[in-house]
């Protein structure tokens, strides 16, 4: 779910092109989805649709932000 493009999402059960576009925009805004359930809730899917979706897709971890290190001190 965090790597699929709009076309791939539109092919999933319960999705269409309009909904896929909205989900991709929300994913970009959030920085990714934390779980398949998080994705399905954002898409407005019903519980029985989420069950079917589990057979078709999975949610990879959110992309990590670039590592930044704070100030380092030598003792």
C-alpha positions in Angstrom: 0.0 0.0 0.0 2.9 2.4 0.7 4.6 1.7 -2.7 1.7 1.0 -5.1 0.8 3.6 -7.7 -2.7 4.9 -8.5 -3.2 2.4 -11.3 -2.3 -0.6 -9.1 -4.5 0.6 -6.3 -7.5 1.0 -8.6 -7.4 -2.7 -9.5 -7.9 -3.8 -5.9 -11.2 -5.0 -4.5 -13.5 -2.1 -3.5 -11.3 0.5 -5.2 -11.8 2.7 -8.3 -9.7 5.3 -10.0 -11.2 8.2 -8.1 -10.8 6.6 -4.7 -7.2 5.4 -5.6 -6.3 9.0 -6.5 -7.6 10.3 -3.2 -5.8 7.5 -1.2 -2.5 8.3 -3.0 -2.9 12.0 -2.1 -3.6 11.1 1.6 -0.7 8.7 1.7 1.6 11.4 0.4 0.3 13.8 3.0 0.7 11.3 5.9 4.0 9.9 4.7 2.5 6.4 4.4 0.1 4.1 6.1 1.0 2.3 9.3 -1.1 -0.8 8.5 -3.6 -2.3 6.0 -6.4 -1.4 8.4 -5.2 2.3 8.4 -5.2 2.2 4.6 -8.7 0.7 4.5 -10.1 3.2 7.0 -8.7 6.1 4.9 -10.3 4.6 1.8 -13.6 4.2 3.6 -13.8 0.5 3.3 -16.2 -1.7 5.2 -14.9 -4.6 7.4 -15.8 -7.3 4.9 -13.9 -5.4 2.2 -10.8 -5.3 4.5 -11.0 -9.1 4.9 -11.0 -9.5 1.1 -8.2 -7.0 0.7 -5.9 -9.0 3.0 -5.7 -11.7 0.3 -4.7 -9.1 -2.4 -2.3 -6.7 -0.7 -0.1 -5.9 2.2 1.2 -2.8 3.9 5.0 -2.3 3.8 6.5 -0.2 6.5 6.4 3.6 6.1 9.4 5.0 4.4 12.0 6.2 7.0 13.0 9.8 7.1 16.7 10.6 6.5 18.8 9.9 9.5 20.0 13.0 11.3 22.3 12.9 14.2 22.3 15.4 17.0 25.3 17.0 18.5 28.1 14.5 19.5 30.3 15.1 22.4 33.6 13.6 23.2 34.4 12.9 26.9 
